[in-house]
């Protein structure tokens, strides 16, 4: 089940597999070094929660939601998965 915390992330990040999404999220978490300490703590926590939710969500469901989000934005035609 897709939870509200990862919806904006799924809509913003381009990915074609669960592993690719996890890699991008982990890279984003590591890139928080440039932020101020207070901001870094908040962003790392948000990304950590997103990584955990992605881990517990099936790849099929992630790709299905991504397809739906892209369809809503008009990026591609509706496909049945």
Secondary structure by P-SEA (a helix, b strand, c coil): cccccaaaaaaccccccaaaaaaaaaaaaaacccccaaaaaaaaaaaaaaaaaaaaccaaaaaaaaaaaaaaacccccccc
